[in-house]
Each structure stands twice: as structure tokens, then as C-alpha cells.
Amino acid sequence: MNVYLAAPLFTQAERCWNRELATALEKGGVRVFLPQETASPPLLQEPPNFYGSFSICRDGIDTADAVVAILDGADADSGTCWECGYAYARGKPVIAVRTDLRAGEDMGLNLMLSRSARAVVRPTSPDEGIGDLAAQILETLRTLPPKENRGP
């Protein structure tokens, strides 16, 4: 299974956490497309190649079997939200991951995100390790219902 990991990637902490989660998911047998590894280089060019980065991410979603979206924060990252909407429109299952302790509208999320996700994964305890979280995500991916046809 090919998974696109949609997540904020602008701080060192975010990039390290994303890499650790991707590694744990890969150990579970899935191939992970991690945008920070492939879509960031065009942004570091002079001048930045914004369309190049956008195209890499869009194509990564198109070739993925599912999207795992990290939706933490008081308001989820805008790029991650776009990736969720695009995946939903393309008929790709979205697995929402919420490790943030703050409450929100619906399962801790904006209802447009929670209701477009096939599943919402939350840690079972605030001290749960990333390996435990990855195991929950892998189990959710394994039990996805058959593909829905929502778009080309």
C-alpha cells in the first residue's frame, strides 16, 4: 500500500516527527510518500518553484492508495487541509490523525475534516509513543472499507 503523509512540515520538530512516523509506518509494510523529502527542494531554489512543489504533492496524492493526515493544532495546517479535500475528491481514503489534546467541533476537528475522513485515529493515552500511534494507523489502513468512487 502507498500512503501519502499529509502534515505540517515547516519546523524542525514537525519534520522530525513526520520522519519518525513515516519510518514506523514503513516498518509496518506501507510505502510512505513524505512531501518534506520531495516537495521541499523546489521551494529552496532561487527563485522558489512553488508550482514544482505543488505538482509533486498533487502527483503524490494521485498515486497514493490512502492519505494519512496529521490534523493537530488549534486549526489544522491549511496545506494539509487542502490535501485532505483533494484526496477526498479523488476518492482516496483519508485517515485523520489527531494527537492534540484540545477539543474541537467534531472528534476534535472541523466537521469538514472529520466527515470527509474514513477514520479518525487518536492516541489512547497522552503518553502513547509514536510506535503505538503507527500501529493504530496501520490497523486502520488494513481495515479500510472498499474504495468509494468519488472522482476520476
Number of C-alpha atoms within 10 A of each C-alpha: 12 17 24 25 27 29 26 23 20 10 9 9 11 14 18 12 15 21 17 15 18 22 16 20 23 17 13 15 11 16 17 23 20 20 23 20 11 13 20 20 13 17 15 12 10 7 8 13 15 14 12 15 19 17 12 16 21 15 10 22 25 17 13 19 19 25 26 25 26 23 28 19 15 14 11 18 17 12 14 19 20 12 22 28 18 15 25 22 15 16 18 25 26 28 27 26 24 20 19 17 14 11 10 13 10 12 15 21 24 15 13 13 23 20 14 17 22 18 18 21 19 19 18 11 9 10 7 12 10 16 16 13 20 22 15 18 21 17 12 16 22 10 8 14 10 7 11 11 11 11 10 7
